[in-house]
Amino acid sequence: MRVLLFTGKGGVGKTSLAAATGVRLSQLGYRTLVMSVDPAHSLADAFDLSDELFHGTTADPYPVDERLAIQEVNIQREIKRHWKEISSYVISVLRTTGISDVEAEELAILPGMEELSAMMYVNQYRRERRYDVVVLDCAPTAESMRFVSMPTTLDWYMKHIFPFQRSLLKAVRPIANRVSPVELPTDRYFANVQDLFSKLEGIDELLEDPLATSVRLATNPEKMVLRETQRAFVYLSLHGLTVDTVIVNRVLPGEVHDRYFDEWRRSQEEILREIEEYFAPVPVKQVPLFDREVLGRRRLEELAAVLYPQGEDPAVPRRTDRPYTFEKRDGSYLIRLHLPFATKGELGLFKKHDELVVEIGTLRRHIGLPTSMAALTPTRARLENRVLTVEMKEVSS
């Protein structure tokens, strides 16, 4: 199963691009699902489905045609399906503060619940082989980074914190509950966490396999949008995902000659040159600003025709280079990370147990090392041509 992940700054047109991609895939015969992971869902709106038709039904895959379905993750339904014990405990704790039941239920929707629910669906559909392609319409950049970092974060928690925490609370719970104003979580709470983790098993490998998952970065030809797109590219690279296309949406078409747009055109031309230079060799697509809102099946087909001309297949990966690789040379081990736009002053790295930790500003990425490199020490690092090369050696004490 292929996964196409559309992300970018809010308002750049991710949903329309993802929906048009789903339309083209279904036309090519793929069993396709377009799933919205953005809490502010607009996927059904993109297909111009009436409220009466889709209201409350897109929490599960909703068939648009024989080979195309859409799904908008509904966190309230997901809590009842997957998060019942966790949510119940959080609500009980919040109630002790004196807030109302309704407020407690709203506050019990924790950050990451929606993203993890979407991942569980993707993993489920992969195991069931229900779809050939799943297109993910992700939330704006910051939330998308949380989405792609979830598997690594949860895996670390389950390996290092969860067993100790569960055992400790099991031992102290009878005594602590007598003196604490808030009861400690029951073992059902931890069983719920473990069940959720089992449903995500293998999702990290799926997301980091460039033959299985491709990221399509959406942007506009505007300076502020471009800067966030650049940051997103770095973050995705650090988390092991491969960006195979950058899509520049809403470019002024050539037939617009009104003097009112002269400055806009000059600005866009400058940004477009900058985009081509920065993202090379990643392919860059340009999509013109349409003369009307892209809404409904017909308009999505028009967008798909521009986005994928001459029968181009969106499911085919356009780039499969991994953002980091391991190599052995002359007795030393090398780790190479593609870090476009990073500068030496921003970078920091150190080794912690069997992981190499790379920092860019406030971002930290844990890179698990192969067994052959786990006992080695980073001895030298250099940043050249957008590639950070870290040399690992055995250092005698």
Kinemage of the C-alpha trace (Angstrom):
@kinemage 1
@onewidth
@group {chain A} dominant
@subgroup {mainchain}
@vectorlist {calphas} color= white
{ca met a 1} P 0.000 0.000 0.000
{ca arg a 2} L 1.229 3.486 -0.888
{ca val a 3} L 0.837 6.452 1.461
{ca leu a 4} L 0.928 10.010 0.093
{ca leu a 5} L 1.209 12.617 2.833
{ca phe a 6} L 0.239 16.198 1.952
{ca thr a 7} L 1.411 18.861 4.366
{ca gly a 8} L 2.387 22.518 4.470
{ca lys a 9} L 1.444 25.831 6.014
{ca gly a 10} L -2.238 26.367 6.724
{ca gly a 11} L -4.175 27.892 3.833
{ca val a 12} L -1.868 26.845 0.973
{ca gly a 13} L -4.457 24.494 -0.542
{ca lys a 14} L -3.379 21.097 0.834
{ca thr a 15} L -6.915 19.746 0.961
{ca ser a 16} L -7.703 20.584 -2.670
{ca leu a 17} L -4.378 19.087 -3.805
{ca ala a 18} L -4.945 15.916 -1.761
{ca ala a 19} L -8.534 15.576 -2.992
{ca ala a 20} L -7.505 16.105 -6.640
{ca thr a 21} L -4.780 13.484 -6.203
{ca gly a 22} L -7.372 11.049 -4.879
{ca val a 23} L -9.605 11.747 -7.888
{ca arg a 24} L -6.760 11.067 -10.332
{ca leu a 25} L -5.753 7.857 -8.526
{ca ser a 26} L -9.307 6.529 -8.681
{ca gln a 27} L -9.445 7.382 -12.398
{ca leu a 28} L -6.313 5.260 -12.858
{ca gly a 29} L -8.005 2.302 -11.159
{ca tyr a 30} L -6.465 2.469 -7.689
{ca arg a 31} L -8.618 1.706 -4.654
{ca thr a 32} L -8.085 5.063 -2.985
{ca leu a 33} L -8.841 6.630 0.387
{ca val a 34} L -8.327 10.335 1.087
{ca met a 35} L -8.151 10.843 4.859
{ca ser a 36} L -8.232 14.200 6.650
{ca val a 37} L -6.039 14.428 9.749
{ca asp a 38} L -6.699 18.150 10.183
{ca pro a 39} L -9.022 18.883 13.149
{ca ala a 40} L -10.554 21.663 11.012
{ca his a 41} L -11.836 19.229 8.392
{ca ser a 42} L -12.638 20.563 4.928
{ca leu a 43} L -12.282 17.401 2.844
{ca ala a 44} L -16.010 16.805 2.417
{ca asp a 45} L -16.356 20.495 1.556
{ca ala a 46} L -13.747 20.096 -1.193
{ca phe a 47} L -16.009 17.485 -2.818
{ca asp a 48} L -18.955 19.859 -2.248
{ca leu a 49} L -20.978 17.199 -0.440
{ca ser a 50} L -24.133 18.568 1.126
{ca asp a 51} L -24.484 18.637 4.899
{ca glu a 52} L -27.479 16.331 4.740
{ca leu a 53} L -25.495 13.791 2.731
{ca phe a 54} L -22.276 13.513 4.678
{ca his a 55} L -23.013 14.927 8.129
{ca gly a 56} L -21.736 12.452 10.691
{ca thr a 57} L -20.893 9.755 8.135
{ca thr a 58} L -17.305 10.588 7.178
{ca ala a 59} L -15.895 9.404 10.517
{ca asp a 60} L -15.779 6.101 8.619
{ca pro a 61} L -14.728 5.799 4.967
{ca tyr a 62} L -17.454 7.396 2.845
{ca pro a 63} L -17.645 6.168 -0.789
{ca val a 64} L -17.460 9.007 -3.306
{ca asp a 65} L -17.397 6.574 -6.206
{ca glu a 66} L -16.591 2.925 -6.836
{ca arg a 67} L -12.846 3.302 -6.190
{ca leu a 68} L -12.646 6.478 -4.095
{ca ala a 69} L -13.577 7.054 -0.453
{ca ile a 70} L -12.968 9.917 1.959
{ca gln a 71} L -12.612 9.876 5.738
{ca glu a 72} L -12.471 12.659 8.327
{ca val a 73} L -11.136 11.437 11.662
{ca asn a 74} L -13.712 12.306 14.348
{ca ile a 75} L -11.926 12.497 17.696
{ca gln a 76} L -15.132 12.091 19.741
{ca arg a 77} L -15.844 8.795 18.046
{ca glu a 78} L -12.212 7.732 18.317
{ca ile a 79} L -12.230 8.300 22.081
{ca lys a 80} L -15.130 5.859 22.389
{ca arg a 81} L -13.418 3.366 20.085
{ca his a 82} L -9.807 3.493 21.268
{ca trp a 83} L -9.226 5.874 24.179
{ca lys a 84} L -12.023 4.982 26.607
{ca glu a 85} L -9.952 4.087 29.693
{ca ile a 86} L -7.431 6.894 29.152
{ca ser a 87} L -10.124 9.490 28.604
{ca ser a 88} L -12.178 8.300 31.590
{ca tyr a 89} L -9.203 8.663 33.902
{ca val a 90} L -8.301 12.133 32.627
{ca ile a 91} L -11.938 13.239 33.028
{ca ser a 92} L -12.064 11.905 36.594
{ca val a 93} L -8.928 13.869 37.469
{ca leu a 94} L -10.265 17.057 35.903
{ca arg a 95} L -13.538 16.725 37.791
{ca thr a 96} L -11.672 16.947 41.102
{ca thr a 97} L -10.661 20.501 40.171
{ca gly a 98} L -14.294 21.573 40.228
{ca ile a 99} L -14.881 22.084 36.511
{ca ser a 100} L -18.083 20.847 34.908
{ca asp a 101} L -18.476 17.480 33.198
{ca val a 102} L -18.760 19.103 29.768
{ca glu a 103} L -15.558 21.087 30.273
{ca ala a 104} L -13.783 17.985 31.564
{ca glu a 105} L -14.771 16.008 28.473
{ca glu a 106} L -13.492 18.778 26.206
{ca leu a 107} L -10.189 19.112 28.075
{ca ala a 108} L -9.707 15.336 28.078
{ca ile a 109} L -8.962 15.467 24.337
{ca leu a 110} L -5.199 15.346 24.687
{ca pro a 111} L -2.691 16.559 22.055
{ca gly a 112} L -1.818 13.735 19.708
{ca met a 113} L -5.029 11.725 20.053
{ca glu a 114} L -6.240 12.676 16.571
{ca glu a 115} L -2.867 11.992 14.945
{ca leu a 116} L -2.475 8.600 16.638
{ca ser a 117} L -6.036 7.639 15.688
{ca ala a 118} L -5.267 8.407 12.035
{ca met a 119} L -2.094 6.316 12.228
{ca met a 120} L -4.045 3.385 13.639
{ca tyr a 121} L -6.418 3.565 10.682
{ca val a 122} L -3.550 3.682 8.194
{ca asn a 123} L -1.966 0.651 9.853
{ca gln a 124} L -5.293 -1.167 9.922
{ca tyr a 125} L -5.929 -0.544 6.217
{ca arg a 126} L -2.381 -1.682 5.420
{ca arg a 127} L -2.897 -4.955 7.270
{ca glu a 128} L -6.305 -5.501 5.677
{ca arg a 129} L -5.015 -4.496 2.208
{ca arg a 130} L -8.240 -2.580 1.808
{ca tyr a 131} L -6.755 0.242 -0.287
{ca asp a 132} L -3.996 0.561 -2.845
{ca val a 133} L -3.261 4.189 -1.921
{ca val a 134} L -4.067 6.271 1.155
{ca val a 135} L -3.774 10.041 0.688
{ca leu a 136} L -3.358 11.913 3.979
{ca asp a 137} L -4.566 15.511 4.100
{ca cys a 138} L -2.546 16.611 7.116
{ca ala a 139} L -2.943 19.533 9.477
{ca pro a 140} L -0.697 22.619 9.165
{ca thr a 141} L 3.038 22.154 9.565
{ca ala a 142} L 3.397 22.167 13.369
{ca glu a 143} L 0.696 19.525 13.863
{ca ser a 144} L 2.080 17.488 10.965
{ca met a 145} L 5.479 17.375 12.654
{ca arg a 146} L 3.797 15.978 15.736
{ca phe a 147} L 2.083 13.423 13.494
{ca val a 148} L 5.304 12.097 11.960
{ca ser a 149} L 7.207 12.137 15.274
{ca met a 150} L 4.550 10.169 17.164
{ca pro a 151} L 5.823 6.643 16.342
{ca thr a 152} L 9.360 7.431 17.525
{ca thr a 153} L 8.148 9.207 20.661
{ca leu a 154} L 5.677 6.467 21.595
{ca asp a 155} L 8.196 3.717 20.911
{ca trp a 156} L 10.708 5.409 23.211
{ca tyr a 157} L 8.070 5.812 25.941
{ca met a 158} L 6.936 2.190 25.701
{ca lys a 159} L 10.496 0.874 25.920
{ca his a 160} L 11.951 3.168 28.589
{ca ile a 161} L 9.126 4.567 30.729
{ca phe a 162} L 5.981 2.461 30.398
{ca pro a 163} L 7.162 -0.820 32.050
{ca phe a 164} L 8.717 0.992 35.024
{ca gln a 165} L 5.750 3.332 35.437
{ca arg a 166} L 3.214 0.510 35.300
{ca ser a 167} L 5.112 -1.652 37.800
{ca leu a 168} L 5.729 1.233 40.191
{ca leu a 169} L 2.120 2.382 40.269
{ca lys a 170} L 0.898 -1.174 40.717
{ca ala a 171} L 3.040 -1.425 43.852
{ca val a 172} L 2.182 1.942 45.420
{ca arg a 173} L -1.430 2.308 44.246
{ca pro a 174} L -3.148 0.722 47.305
{ca ile a 175} L -1.302 3.035 49.722
{ca ala a 176} L -1.271 6.152 47.529
{ca asn a 177} L -5.007 6.030 46.868
{ca arg a 178} L -5.670 6.286 50.623
{ca val a 179} L -3.847 9.608 50.995
{ca ser a 180} L -3.966 11.152 47.523
{ca pro a 181} L -6.872 13.455 46.618
{ca val a 182} L -6.755 11.918 43.136
{ca glu a 183} L -6.736 8.183 42.521
{ca leu a 184} L -3.835 6.837 40.513
{ca pro a 185} L -4.633 5.299 37.116
{ca thr a 186} L -5.816 1.694 37.228
{ca asp a 187} L -4.147 -1.130 35.356
{ca arg a 188} L -6.935 -0.884 32.752
{ca tyr a 189} L -5.486 2.528 31.868
{ca phe a 190} L -2.096 0.964 31.104
{ca ala a 191} L -3.723 -1.936 29.261
{ca asn a 192} L -5.425 0.658 27.043
{ca val a 193} L -2.060 2.318 26.322
{ca gln a 194} L -0.480 -1.036 25.478
{ca asp a 195} L -3.381 -1.951 23.184
{ca leu a 196} L -3.010 1.335 21.322
{ca phe a 197} L 0.712 0.747 20.897
{ca ser a 198} L 0.102 -2.738 19.453
{ca lys a 199} L -2.228 -1.216 16.845
{ca leu a 200} L 0.615 1.069 15.716
{ca glu a 201} L 3.217 -1.669 15.353
{ca gly a 202} L 5.056 -1.295 12.056
{ca ile a 203} L 3.733 2.194 11.231
{ca asp a 204} L 7.185 3.754 11.701
{ca glu a 205} L 8.690 1.405 9.117
{ca leu a 206} L 5.860 2.208 6.704
{ca leu a 207} L 6.327 5.970 7.037
{ca glu a 208} L 10.121 5.812 6.698
{ca asp a 209} L 10.096 3.538 3.628
{ca pro a 210} L 10.422 5.866 0.593
{ca leu a 211} L 8.932 3.182 -1.650
{ca ala a 212} L 5.837 3.057 0.541
{ca thr a 213} L 5.431 6.636 1.784
{ca ser a 214} L 6.055 9.899 -0.039
{ca val a 215} L 5.582 13.383 1.358
{ca arg a 216} L 4.187 16.071 -0.939
{ca leu a 217} L 5.014 19.520 0.455
{ca ala a 218} L 2.473 22.175 -0.536
{ca thr a 219} L 3.439 25.838 -0.574
{ca asn a 220} L 2.583 29.166 -2.182
{ca pro a 221} L 5.006 31.504 -4.011
{ca glu a 222} L 5.242 33.806 -0.997
{ca lys a 223} L 8.278 34.462 1.175
{ca met a 224} L 6.661 33.772 4.542
{ca val a 225} L 5.125 30.530 3.289
{ca leu a 226} L 8.412 29.442 1.735
{ca arg a 227} L 10.301 29.826 5.021
{ca glu a 228} L 7.887 27.491 6.785
{ca thr a 229} L 8.116 25.037 3.884
{ca gln a 230} L 11.889 24.980 4.268
{ca arg a 231} L 11.604 24.282 7.988
{ca ala a 232} L 9.094 21.513 7.339
{ca phe a 233} L 11.496 19.906 4.869
{ca val a 234} L 14.247 19.780 7.511
{ca tyr a 235} L 11.932 18.377 10.148
{ca leu a 236} L 10.624 15.674 7.816
{ca ser a 237} L 14.189 14.750 6.841
{ca leu a 238} L 15.171 14.420 10.476
{ca his a 239} L 12.228 12.127 11.090
{ca gly a 240} L 13.195 9.815 8.254
{ca leu a 241} L 10.487 10.719 5.737
{ca thr a 242} L 11.201 11.376 2.079
{ca val a 243} L 9.782 14.452 0.366
{ca asp a 244} L 9.441 13.479 -3.287
{ca thr a 245} L 7.625 16.581 -4.597
{ca val a 246} L 7.198 20.238 -3.712
{ca ile a 247} L 3.941 21.681 -5.069
{ca val a 248} L 3.753 25.446 -5.516
{ca asn a 249} L 0.067 26.281 -5.553
{ca arg a 250} L -1.763 29.419 -6.765
{ca val a 251} L 0.870 30.761 -9.141
{ca leu a 252} L -0.390 33.707 -11.213
{ca pro a 253} L -1.143 32.349 -14.694
{ca gly a 254} L 0.622 33.815 -17.731
{ca glu a 255} L -2.587 35.192 -19.239
{ca val a 256} L -3.024 37.679 -16.370
{ca his a 257} L -1.616 41.015 -17.648
{ca asp a 258} L -3.387 43.510 -15.408
{ca arg a 259} L -0.948 46.121 -14.026
{ca tyr a 260} L -2.470 45.615 -10.584
{ca phe a 261} L -0.672 42.251 -10.411
{ca asp a 262} L 2.731 43.411 -11.744
{ca glu a 263} L 4.367 43.515 -8.319
{ca trp a 264} L 2.793 40.197 -7.373
{ca arg a 265} L 4.184 38.637 -10.540
{ca arg a 266} L 7.713 39.937 -9.923
{ca ser a 267} L 7.607 38.703 -6.344
{ca gln a 268} L 6.330 35.275 -7.369
{ca glu a 269} L 8.968 34.897 -10.072
{ca glu a 270} L 11.692 35.644 -7.526
{ca ile a 271} L 10.280 33.169 -5.001
{ca leu a 272} L 9.858 30.498 -7.682
{ca arg a 273} L 13.543 30.789 -8.604
{ca glu a 274} L 14.425 30.510 -4.936
{ca ile a 275} L 12.250 27.403 -4.551
{ca glu a 276} L 13.852 25.674 -7.535
{ca glu a 277} L 17.316 26.415 -6.150
{ca tyr a 278} L 16.616 25.440 -2.551
{ca phe a 279} L 14.790 22.174 -3.156
{ca ala a 280} L 16.886 20.763 -5.989
{ca pro a 281} L 16.980 17.865 -6.788
{ca val a 282} L 13.454 17.450 -5.386
{ca pro a 283} L 10.956 17.906 -8.255
{ca val a 284} L 8.905 21.110 -8.079
{ca lys a 285} L 5.410 21.368 -9.570
{ca gln a 286} L 3.589 24.627 -10.256
{ca val a 287} L -0.191 24.897 -10.084
{ca pro a 288} L -1.819 28.111 -11.355
{ca leu a 289} L -4.330 30.229 -9.489
{ca phe a 290} L -7.712 29.189 -10.904
{ca asp a 291} L -10.319 31.757 -11.890
{ca arg a 292} L -12.759 30.295 -9.387
{ca glu a 293} L -12.802 28.244 -6.187
{ca val a 294} L -11.826 24.589 -6.611
{ca leu a 295} L -14.974 22.987 -5.273
{ca gly a 296} L -16.730 19.796 -6.330
{ca arg a 297} L -15.769 16.784 -8.408
{ca arg a 298} L -15.572 18.622 -11.735
{ca arg a 299} L -13.211 21.329 -10.432
{ca leu a 300} L -11.075 18.713 -8.684
{ca glu a 301} L -10.737 16.861 -11.987
{ca glu a 302} L -9.565 20.111 -13.634
{ca leu a 303} L -6.997 20.586 -10.870
{ca ala a 304} L -5.864 16.968 -11.219
{ca ala a 305} L -5.354 17.465 -14.966
{ca val a 306} L -2.982 20.372 -14.260
{ca leu a 307} L -1.266 18.681 -11.318
{ca tyr a 308} L -0.729 15.389 -13.179
{ca pro a 309} L -0.553 16.146 -16.923
{ca gln a 310} L -0.379 13.552 -19.681
{ca gly a 311} L -1.684 10.716 -17.555
{ca glu a 312} L 1.018 11.023 -14.875
{ca asp a 313} L 0.548 8.494 -12.057
{ca pro a 314} L 0.571 10.158 -8.592
{ca ala a 315} L 1.281 6.821 -6.902
{ca val a 316} L 4.720 6.499 -8.493
{ca pro a 317} L 7.495 7.800 -6.194
{ca arg a 318} L 9.364 10.689 -7.768
{ca arg a 319} L 12.273 10.482 -5.338
{ca thr a 320} L 13.406 7.644 -3.084
{ca asp a 321} L 16.560 9.054 -1.505
{ca arg a 322} L 16.550 8.532 2.228
{ca pro a 323} L 17.174 11.607 4.373
{ca tyr a 324} L 19.927 9.777 6.239
{ca thr a 325} L 22.128 6.782 5.455
{ca phe a 326} L 24.742 4.637 7.178
{ca glu a 327} L 28.062 3.757 5.591
{ca lys a 328} L 31.363 2.098 6.528
{ca arg a 329} L 34.602 3.426 5.066
{ca asp a 330} L 38.258 2.822 5.996
{ca gly a 331} L 37.410 1.435 9.400
{ca ser a 332} L 35.050 4.303 10.272
{ca tyr a 333} L 31.280 4.446 10.189
{ca leu a 334} L 29.576 7.434 8.595
{ca ile a 335} L 26.079 8.760 9.062
{ca arg a 336} L 24.896 11.152 6.372
{ca leu a 337} L 21.887 13.377 6.926
{ca his a 338} L 20.359 15.650 4.306
{ca leu a 339} L 19.822 18.965 6.089
{ca pro a 340} L 18.948 21.646 3.531
{ca phe a 341} L 18.873 25.191 4.893
{ca ala a 342} L 20.641 24.237 8.153
{ca thr a 343} L 23.662 26.304 9.181
{ca lys a 344} L 26.611 25.268 11.319
{ca gly a 345} L 25.623 27.608 14.128
{ca glu a 346} L 22.247 25.868 14.463
{ca leu a 347} L 23.603 22.335 14.668
{ca gly a 348} L 24.448 20.288 17.701
{ca leu a 349} L 24.866 16.562 18.184
{ca phe a 350} L 25.728 14.046 20.868
{ca lys a 351} L 25.381 10.325 21.505
{ca lys a 352} L 23.032 8.905 24.110
{ca his a 353} L 23.138 5.155 24.661
{ca asp a 354} L 22.476 3.569 21.233
{ca glu a 355} L 21.144 6.761 19.644
{ca leu a 356} L 22.684 9.722 17.873
{ca val a 357} L 20.893 12.907 18.877
{ca val a 358} L 20.901 15.735 16.316
{ca glu a 359} L 19.669 19.193 17.269
{ca ile a 360} L 18.697 22.047 14.946
{ca gly a 361} L 17.599 25.017 17.002
{ca thr a 362} L 14.902 23.714 19.351
{ca leu a 363} L 14.278 20.532 17.351
{ca arg a 364} L 15.791 17.264 18.535
{ca arg a 365} L 15.892 14.011 16.587
{ca his a 366} L 16.903 10.623 18.007
{ca ile a 367} L 18.437 8.403 15.325
{ca gly a 368} L 18.635 4.769 16.366
{ca leu a 369} L 22.011 3.292 15.519
{ca pro a 370} L 22.579 -0.158 13.996
{ca thr a 371} L 24.009 -2.778 16.354
{ca ser a 372} L 27.438 -2.475 14.731
{ca met a 373} L 27.524 1.256 15.561
{ca ala a 374} L 25.828 1.330 18.949
{ca ala a 375} L 29.110 1.212 20.917
{ca leu a 376} L 30.879 3.809 18.750
{ca thr a 377} L 31.480 7.477 19.532
{ca pro a 378} L 31.004 10.454 17.195
{ca thr a 379} L 34.474 11.871 16.580
{ca arg a 380} L 33.971 14.367 13.774
{ca ala a 381} L 31.155 16.094 11.918
{ca arg a 382} L 31.042 18.346 8.901
{ca leu a 383} L 28.261 20.140 7.039
{ca glu a 384} L 28.928 20.395 3.302
{ca asn a 385} L 26.546 20.881 0.381
{ca arg a 386} L 23.473 20.499 2.619
{ca val a 387} L 24.704 17.143 3.967
{ca leu a 388} L 25.802 16.564 7.557
{ca thr a 389} L 28.367 13.764 7.751
{ca val a 390} L 29.043 12.339 11.208
{ca glu a 391} L 32.048 10.037 11.654
{ca met a 392} L 31.717 7.316 14.302
{ca lys a 393} L 34.710 5.443 15.738
{ca glu a 394} L 35.618 3.181 18.604
{ca val a 395} L 37.418 5.270 21.190
{ca ser a 396} L 39.676 3.459 23.638
{ca ser a 397} L 39.371 4.558 27.267
